[in-house]
Amino acid sequence: MKKLAGVMLLIVAFVGLAFAQDKMAPAKSPSAADAVKQLEKDWLAAEKAGDADALSRIIADDWIGLGPDGKTLDKKEYIESWKSGKNKMTSSEVGPITVKVMGNIAVTQGSDTEKSTFEGKDSSGKYVWMDVFEKSGGKWQVVRSQYALVK
């Protein structure tokens, strides 16, 4: 009887240790696709807030964007347009975002419907976009973008 009680005590102890280890395991970091999707959402939130610092963290220094008018702009021009109020967004609703990860490169496609102005003129509507992200130094940043207004 004492042997059975001892064996039962050992089993309970090992099971308890197994559960404790599971709870103490570090939290899993988000997948690359999830991390990039979150950056897309953070980007829209930073635009809405006119937060140049957040935009600067998301956008790589060598970023180039291609707008619906076919013109390109660099990081400095883009951030300044939000900081100065030339671009303004009052609301945005993010649509589905798809992500293709290839090592340290991720390509996103998505859409958002927004209420916005550019140079004081209404620029509201549904936009579709494609962004290319690169992971460098342990962090993802967007390096190329193209977006279009759906008519």
N, C-alpha and C positions, 0 to 999 in steps of 0.2 A: 504494500500500500504506500509506503514511504517512497519507493522508487517511482511509482506512478505519479505521485504528487510532485516529486522533483522534476520529472520529465515535463509535466504540465506547466510547471513554473518556468522552466527553460523555454518552452514553446511560446508562452505568453510574453516573456521578456524579449525574445527574438522578433516576434510580431510587432511589439511595441517599438523596438528599435527601427524596424523597417518603415513603419509609419512616420516616425520622428525624422528619419533621414529624408523621406519624401517631402515633408513639410519644410525641411531646412535646405533643400536643393535650391540653387539660385533660380530666379525667374527667367524663363526663356526670353531672349530678345526677339523683337518682332522680325518677321521674315523681311528680306530685301524688298519684296513687292509691297508689303504692308507699310514699311518705312517710307517708300517713295510715294505711295498713295497719301500718306499722312502729310508729306511735304507739299503735295498738290493742294490739299485742303488748307494747310498753313499759309501757303502762298496767297490764296484767295482771301483769307482772313487778314493777312498783312496788307493787301491792296485796299480792302475795305477800311482798315484802320489808318491807312497812309503811313504805315510803320516801315520807314526806310531801313532801320537796323535789321529787322526780320527779313526784309527783302534781300538785303545784302548778304545775309547768312545763307539763304536758299540759292541765290544766283551766283554762279562762278564768275570770277573776274573776266574771263574771256568769253562770256556768254554773248550770243547774238540771237535776236528775235526777229521773226518775219511776221509782220502784221497783215491784217485783212486788206490793206491798201497796197501791199506788195513792197512796202518800204522796210528796210532793216534798221535796227537800233541796237546799241550796245548797252551794257549794264549801267553805265553812268547816266546815259540819256533816259533810260527806262526808270531808274529809281528817282531821278530828279523830277520826272513828270508826275510821280505820285507824291513826292515830298512837297512840291510846289502847289499842288492842287490842280494842275493841268488835267490830270486824270483823277476822276472821283468815282467811287462805287458806294451806293447806299445799301444794296442788298445783293446777295447771290445765292443760288441754289445749285449745288454740285450734282451732276448726273453721274451715271456709271463711269468708273475709271478702270481701264484694263492696263496691265503692266506685263511687259516681256523683259525678263532679266537674263543677261548674257554676261556672266562673270561680274566685272566691275562697271558694266554699262546696263542701264535700264531705259526702256522706251515706254512712255505712257501715252495713252489716247483717252480723251474724255471730253466732257462738255460741262458748261454751266450756263444758267440763265440768270442774267443780272440786270439791275437797274444802275445805269452808269452815265457819266458825261465825260466828254473829251473836249477840251478847250471851250467849255460852256455849252456845247451842243449835245443833245441826247445821243448816247451810243448804246442804249439798252438793247437787249435781245438775247438770243441763244448763241453761244459761241462754242465751237468745237476746236480742239487743240491737240497737238502732239508735242511732247517734250522729250528730250534726251538728257538723262542724268548720268553722271559719272561718280563712282565712289573713289575718293582719293584721301589719303590720310585718315581713313576710318569714317569719313562722312560723305553723304550723298549731296551733290549740288547739281543744279540744272545747267547744262552747257549750250543747248540749242533749243529753240522753240519756234513753233509756227501755229498761228491761230486764225480762225476765219469766223465771220458772222454768218449764221445760217439765215437765208432769206426765204 
